[in-house]
Amino acid sequence: MTVSTEQRQSVLEEVRTLRRSSDKPREEDVRLDRALADLYSALPRAWLTERQFLSGKTFRGALFNSGCGRYVNRDDIWLYANAPDLLRAIEWRLYREGGGRLVLTTNMGSEPMFFNWRNTTGACKLYDSYDRLEINRWAPDDVFHMWNPVNSEPIGTWSDTDFQLYNRTNVANPTFKFSYIVEEDLSADDRLIFDTYHKENPSAS
């Protein structure tokens, strides 16, 4: 979704006017909350680099398959690189654990879920427990390859035309990037948008 400067300013000004008003608002009216949350996709973002990943900080954003040019989304629990924009992408929290492990976690409702896969077919899915996942190569600095170190098989799409994600030896499109919100660069207005989005979308928190 493209958000114009005029649209952003119009929504923010409506919020300011509401806050200044002495009229009691109708609390059942959530239109403005949703309009404010819709500005989320236009917040300042950057691509995660190797140096940032190694810092151990937690980054909040979207996983992007650079081979097929799509963000990672889900169909129920199954993972696909088929979202054309950030609005349709899964919101992940990404961080590095001890031993170099990569953790990608999100929520389904109030339940924390992890990037995982079936041990039999290799189909990638959301699961409520963590299996070891690693970034085994950066090339270049903001593009990375993920693999399952237990079987030394990569993560990628089933083929160049079928974008379901798998952990198998013969996958296509094995390169990923991570588009994250630069939280330290958020202005007061940006922070208002950020916080409202996560109140309106608790599964992204």
Sine and cosine of phi, psi and omega as CSV:
sin_phi,cos_phi,sin_psi,cos_psi,sin_omega,cos_omega
0.00,0.00,0.77,-0.63,0.07,-1.00
-1.00,-0.07,0.81,-0.59,0.00,-1.00
-0.94,-0.33,0.86,-0.50,0.00,-1.00
-0.97,0.23,0.37,-0.93,0.06,-1.00
-0.87,0.50,-0.62,0.78,0.00,-1.00
-0.90,0.43,-0.67,0.74,0.01,-1.00
-0.90,0.44,-0.70,0.71,0.01,-1.00
-0.86,0.51,-0.76,0.65,-0.05,-1.00
-0.91,0.42,-0.58,0.82,0.02,-1.00
-0.89,0.45,-0.70,0.71,0.00,-1.00
-0.92,0.39,-0.70,0.71,-0.02,-1.00
-0.90,0.44,-0.63,0.78,0.02,-1.00
-0.92,0.40,-0.59,0.81,0.05,-1.00
-0.90,0.43,-0.62,0.79,0.05,-1.00
-0.90,0.43,-0.71,0.70,-0.01,-1.00
-0.88,0.47,-0.68,0.74,0.01,-1.00
-0.88,0.47,-0.68,0.73,0.03,-1.00
-0.88,0.47,-0.66,0.76,-0.02,-1.00
-0.93,0.37,-0.51,0.86,-0.01,-1.00
-0.99,0.13,-0.33,0.94,-0.13,-0.99
-0.93,0.37,0.56,-0.83,0.07,-1.00
-1.00,-0.04,-0.04,1.00,0.05,-1.00
-0.99,0.17,0.70,-0.72,0.02,-1.00
-0.94,0.35,0.80,-0.60,-0.04,-1.00
-0.97,0.22,0.33,-0.94,0.11,-0.99
-1.00,0.05,0.95,-0.31,-0.12,-0.99
-0.94,0.34,-0.28,0.96,0.04,-1.00
-0.98,0.18,-0.16,0.99,0.00,-1.00
-1.00,0.06,0.96,-0.28,-0.05,-1.00
-0.96,-0.29,0.18,0.98,-0.05,-1.00
-0.84,0.55,-0.70,0.71,-0.07,-1.00
-0.94,0.35,-0.60,0.80,0.07,-1.00
-0.85,0.53,-0.69,0.73,-0.03,-1.00
-0.94,0.35,-0.62,0.79,0.03,-1.00
-0.90,0.44,-0.62,0.78,0.03,-1.00
-0.92,0.40,-0.68,0.73,0.02,-1.00
-0.90,0.44,-0.50,0.87,0.00,-1.00
-0.91,0.42,-0.31,0.95,0.01,-1.00
-0.98,0.19,-0.09,1.00,-0.11,-0.99
-0.85,0.53,-0.65,0.76,-0.10,-1.00
-0.91,0.41,-0.27,0.96,-0.01,-1.00
-0.99,-0.14,0.12,0.99,0.06,-1.00
-0.92,0.39,0.41,-0.91,-0.05,-1.00
-0.88,0.47,0.75,-0.66,-0.03,-1.00
-0.75,-0.66,0.31,-0.95,0.09,-1.00
-0.55,-0.84,0.27,-0.96,0.09,-1.00
-1.00,0.02,0.74,-0.67,0.02,-1.00
-0.88,0.48,0.69,-0.72,0.06,-1.00
-0.95,-0.32,0.23,-0.97,0.01,-1.00
-0.87,0.50,-0.68,0.73,-0.02,-1.00
-0.87,0.49,-0.66,0.75,0.02,-1.00
-0.92,0.40,-0.67,0.75,0.03,-1.00
-0.86,0.50,-0.68,0.73,-0.03,-1.00
-0.93,0.38,-0.29,0.96,0.00,-1.00
-0.93,0.38,-0.36,0.93,-0.02,-1.00
0.99,0.11,0.00,1.00,0.04,-1.00
-0.93,0.37,0.35,-0.94,0.10,-1.00
-1.00,-0.08,0.74,-0.67,0.00,-1.00
-0.89,-0.46,0.65,-0.76,-0.03,-1.00
-0.93,-0.38,0.84,-0.54,-0.03,-1.00
0.02,-1.00,-0.45,-0.89,-0.13,-0.99
-0.84,-0.54,0.64,-0.77,0.04,-1.00
-1.00,0.04,0.77,-0.64,-0.10,-0.99
-0.85,-0.53,0.79,-0.61,0.10,-1.00
-1.00,0.02,0.93,-0.37,-0.10,-0.99
-0.97,0.25,-0.31,0.95,0.03,-1.00
-0.95,0.32,-0.71,0.70,-0.01,-1.00
-0.98,-0.18,-0.05,1.00,0.08,-1.00
0.93,0.37,0.58,0.81,-0.02,-1.00
-0.72,-0.69,0.47,-0.88,0.11,-0.99
-1.00,0.10,0.37,-0.93,-0.02,-1.00
-0.99,0.13,0.77,-0.64,0.01,-1.00
-0.78,-0.63,-0.07,-1.00,0.02,-1.00
-0.70,-0.72,0.45,-0.90,0.22,-0.98
-0.86,-0.52,0.98,-0.22,-0.21,-0.98
0.87,0.49,-0.89,-0.46,0.01,-1.00
-1.00,-0.10,-0.15,0.99,-0.14,-0.99
-1.00,0.07,0.64,-0.77,-0.14,-0.99
-0.98,-0.20,0.69,-0.72,-0.01,-1.00
-0.70,-0.71,0.56,-0.83,0.16,-0.99
-0.99,-0.10,0.95,0.30,-0.13,-0.99
-0.71,-0.70,0.17,0.99,-0.01,-1.00
-1.00,0.04,0.84,-0.55,-0.06,-1.00
-0.97,0.23,-0.25,0.97,-0.04,-1.00
-0.49,-0.87,0.10,-1.00,-0.08,-1.00
-0.92,0.38,-0.49,0.87,-0.03,-1.00
-0.89,0.45,-0.46,0.89,-0.04,-1.00
-0.99,-0.16,-0.03,1.00,-0.06,-1.00
-1.00,0.09,0.45,-0.89,0.15,-0.99
-0.93,0.36,0.66,-0.75,0.13,-0.99
-1.00,0.00,0.90,-0.44,-0.03,-1.00
-0.96,-0.29,0.39,-0.92,0.32,-0.95
-0.94,-0.34,0.83,-0.56,-0.07,-1.00
-0.89,-0.46,0.72,-0.69,0.11,-0.99
-0.40,-0.92,0.24,-0.97,-0.01,-1.00
-0.96,-0.27,0.79,-0.62,0.09,-1.00
-0.99,-0.17,0.11,-0.99,0.01,-1.00
-0.81,0.58,0.58,-0.82,-0.03,-1.00
0.99,0.16,0.12,0.99,0.05,-1.00
0.99,0.11,0.19,0.98,-0.02,-1.00
-0.93,0.36,0.65,-0.76,0.10,-1.00
-1.00,-0.09,0.77,-0.64,0.07,-1.00
-0.89,-0.45,0.81,-0.58,0.12,-0.99
-0.85,-0.53,0.91,-0.42,-0.05,-1.00
-0.74,-0.67,0.53,-0.85,0.04,-1.00
-0.58,-0.81,-0.08,-1.00,0.04,-1.00
-0.85,-0.52,0.58,-0.81,0.26,-0.97
-0.90,-0.43,0.96,-0.29,-0.20,-0.98
0.92,0.40,-0.83,-0.55,0.03,-1.00
-0.98,-0.20,0.07,1.00,-0.09,-1.00
-1.00,-0.06,0.81,-0.59,0.09,-1.00
-0.94,0.34,0.69,-0.72,-0.01,-1.00
-0.74,-0.67,0.47,-0.88,-0.06,-1.00
-0.88,-0.47,0.46,-0.89,0.18,-0.98
-0.91,0.42,0.85,-0.52,-0.09,-1.00
-0.52,-0.86,-0.19,-0.98,-0.06,-1.00
-0.36,-0.93,0.34,-0.94,0.12,-0.99
-0.97,0.22,0.70,-0.71,0.02,-1.00
-0.94,0.34,-0.40,0.92,-0.04,-1.00
-1.00,0.09,-0.87,0.49,-0.08,-1.00
-1.00,-0.01,-0.36,0.93,-0.05,-1.00
1.00,0.06,0.01,1.00,-0.01,-1.00
-0.89,0.45,0.79,-0.61,-0.04,-1.00
-0.98,0.22,0.60,-0.80,-0.09,-1.00
-0.43,-0.90,0.20,-0.98,0.18,-0.98
-1.00,0.05,0.69,-0.72,-0.04,-1.00
-0.59,-0.81,0.42,-0.91,-0.12,-0.99
-1.00,0.06,0.14,0.99,0.12,-0.99
-0.69,-0.72,0.30,-0.95,-0.12,-0.99
-0.98,-0.18,0.74,-0.67,0.23,-0.97
-0.92,-0.40,0.54,-0.84,-0.14,-0.99
-0.86,0.52,0.77,-0.64,0.04,-1.00
-0.74,-0.68,0.62,-0.79,-0.03,-1.00
-0.68,-0.73,0.45,-0.89,0.29,-0.96
-1.00,0.00,0.90,-0.44,-0.07,-1.00
-0.98,-0.18,-0.13,0.99,0.03,-1.00
-0.30,-0.95,0.65,-0.76,0.15,-0.99
-0.93,-0.37,0.76,-0.65,-0.01,-1.00
-0.26,-0.97,0.98,-0.20,-0.12,0.99
-0.98,0.19,-0.60,-0.80,-0.23,-0.97
-0.92,0.38,-0.43,0.90,-0.04,-1.00
-0.91,-0.42,0.22,0.97,0.06,-1.00
-0.88,-0.47,0.75,-0.66,-0.07,-1.00
-0.71,-0.71,0.37,-0.93,0.09,-1.00
-0.95,-0.32,0.71,-0.70,0.06,-1.00
-0.95,-0.32,0.55,-0.84,0.09,-1.00
-0.53,-0.85,0.27,-0.96,0.14,-0.99
-1.00,-0.05,0.94,-0.33,-0.09,-1.00
-0.94,0.35,-0.24,0.97,0.02,-1.00
-0.94,0.35,-0.68,0.74,0.00,-1.00
-0.94,-0.34,0.01,1.00,0.00,-1.00
0.84,0.54,0.55,0.84,0.01,-1.00
-0.94,-0.35,0.60,-0.80,-0.10,-0.99
-0.99,0.16,0.21,-0.98,0.16,-0.99
-0.98,-0.19,0.72,-0.69,0.06,-1.00
-0.19,-0.98,-0.17,-0.99,0.02,-1.00
-1.00,0.03,0.36,-0.93,-0.02,-1.00
-0.85,0.52,-0.66,0.75,0.00,-1.00
-0.39,-0.92,-0.08,-1.00,0.04,-1.00
-0.96,0.27,-0.17,0.99,0.01,-1.00
-0.85,-0.53,-0.26,0.97,0.04,-1.00
-0.92,-0.38,0.94,-0.35,-0.19,-0.98
-0.99,-0.10,0.29,0.96,0.14,-0.99
-0.92,0.39,0.65,-0.76,-0.06,-1.00
-1.00,0.06,0.64,-0.77,0.00,-1.00
-0.66,-0.75,0.40,-0.92,0.18,-0.98
-0.94,-0.34,1.00,-0.06,-0.06,-1.00
-0.48,-0.88,0.27,-0.96,-0.02,-1.00
-0.94,0.33,-0.47,0.88,-0.18,-0.98
-0.95,-0.31,0.54,0.84,-0.02,-1.00
-0.97,0.25,0.35,-0.94,0.16,-0.99
-0.98,-0.22,0.22,-0.98,0.11,-0.99
0.75,0.66,0.89,0.46,-0.07,-1.00
-1.00,0.04,0.20,0.98,-0.06,-1.00
-0.95,-0.30,0.63,-0.78,-0.07,-1.00
-0.72,-0.69,0.37,-0.93,0.18,-0.98
-0.73,-0.69,0.25,-0.97,0.01,-1.00
-0.75,-0.66,0.90,-0.43,0.01,-1.00
-1.00,-0.03,0.92,-0.38,-0.10,-1.00
-0.88,-0.47,0.44,-0.90,0.08,-1.00
-0.96,0.27,0.79,-0.62,0.02,-1.00
-1.00,0.07,1.00,0.10,-0.17,-0.99
-0.89,0.45,-0.56,0.83,-0.03,-1.00
-0.94,0.33,-0.26,0.97,0.02,-1.00
-0.99,-0.13,0.08,1.00,-0.05,-1.00
-0.96,0.29,0.75,-0.66,0.13,-0.99
-0.97,0.24,0.06,-1.00,0.04,-1.00
-0.87,0.49,-0.65,0.76,0.04,-1.00
-0.91,0.40,-0.67,0.74,0.04,-1.00
-0.86,0.51,-0.68,0.74,-0.03,-1.00
-0.91,0.42,-0.60,0.80,0.06,-1.00
-0.88,0.47,-0.70,0.72,0.04,-1.00
-0.89,0.46,-0.73,0.68,-0.02,-1.00
-0.85,0.53,-0.77,0.64,-0.05,-1.00
-0.92,0.39,-0.62,0.79,0.01,-1.00
-0.91,0.41,-0.67,0.75,0.02,-1.00
-0.84,0.55,-0.70,0.71,-0.07,-1.00
-0.97,0.26,-0.39,0.92,0.16,-0.99
-0.96,0.29,-0.63,0.78,-0.02,-1.00
-0.98,0.21,-0.37,0.93,-0.05,-1.00
-0.78,-0.63,0.95,0.32,-0.09,-1.00
-0.86,0.51,-0.41,0.91,0.02,-1.00
-0.94,0.35,-0.25,0.97,0.02,-1.00
-1.00,-0.05,-0.07,1.00,-0.10,-0.99
-1.00,0.07,0.00,0.00,0.00,0.00
